[in-house]
Amino acid sequence: DTSGRADISAFPDWYRVMEREAMSWAVAEGIINGDENGLLSPDAPVSRATLAVILSRFEGHMPH
C-alpha cells in the first residue's frame, strides 16, 4: 500500500525534494525520518550505514 502521505513541509529543506510524493510516502511509513539536524538532505551523499537502515525499514514493507 503506497497511499500513505506525510506533510514533508515540516522539514526545513522540503522544497529541495524533487520527488515529493515518494518522499512523503517514505516519511509517512517511517522509512525516512530526516537526519540529526531535522533535514531531509535530498542531495547529500548517503553513508552505507544510513542506506542499510533505509533498506531494512523498506524491506519491512514488502509482502512476504
Phi and psi in degrees as a GROMACS rama.xvg file:
@    title "Ramachandran Plot"
@    xaxis  label "Phi"
@    yaxis  label "Psi"
@TYPE xy
-113.464  26.8682  THR-2
-86.2741  -15.0148  SER-3
-65.0557  144.131  GLY-4
-141.552  143.914  ARG-5
-120.008  156.013  ALA-6
-83.3326  96.6925  ASP-7
-76.8883  -4.44018  ILE-8
-67.9574  -8.45097  SER-9
-70.6021  -19.6633  ALA-10
-87.5318  130.112  PHE-11
-57.9682  -25.2751  PRO-12
-107.738  22.5861  ASP-13
-55.9399  -34.5936  TRP-14
-66.089  -15.8376  TYR-15
-84.8336  -8.85469  ARG-16
-77.9535  124.005  VAL-17
-82.3807  -38.9025  MET-18
-101.671  72.6006  GLU-19
-65.1451  -36.7398  ARG-20
-64.72  -44.427  GLU-21
-65.6822  -41.8992  ALA-22
-66.1293  -39.2271  MET-23
-60.0744  -41.206  SER-24
-65.381  -47.0529  TRP-25
-61.3176  -37.3135  ALA-26
-70.8574  -43.0624  VAL-27
-60.1124  -35.4021  ALA-28
-86.9425  -2.3861  GLU-29
78.0645  14.1069  GLY-30
-76.1631  -38.8315  ILE-31
-123.206  129.529  ILE-32
-118.278  -2.96217  ASN-33
91.9207  166.918  GLY-34
-90.2365  -173.296  ASP-35
-64.7033  -15.2161  GLU-36
-99.5978  6.25349  ASN-37
77.2381  23.2967  GLY-38
-110.972  152.914  LEU-39
-82.115  -31.193  LEU-40
46.3973  60.1261  SER-41
-64.548  -21.4427  PRO-42
-108.123  10.3121  ASP-43
-84.9194  149.627  ALA-44
-61.3713  150.999  PRO-45
-112.164  130.326  VAL-46
-74.1695  161.932  SER-47
-60.3387  -40.4249  ARG-48
-64.7295  -42.9281  ALA-49
-64.3946  -43.3816  THR-50
-62.9107  -38.3322  LEU-51
-61.6005  -41.4234  ALA-52
-64.8547  -46.1398  VAL-53
-60.5544  -46.634  ILE-54
-64.4338  -37.5705  LEU-55
-64.1558  -44.1981  SER-56
-64.337  -41.7224  ARG-57
-63.8032  -41.3574  PHE-58
-59.3888  -30.8143  GLU-59
-67.3267  -13.9244  GLY-60
-99.7497  -1.78629  HIS-61
-85.566  139.885  MET-62
-67.3108  143.958  PRO-63
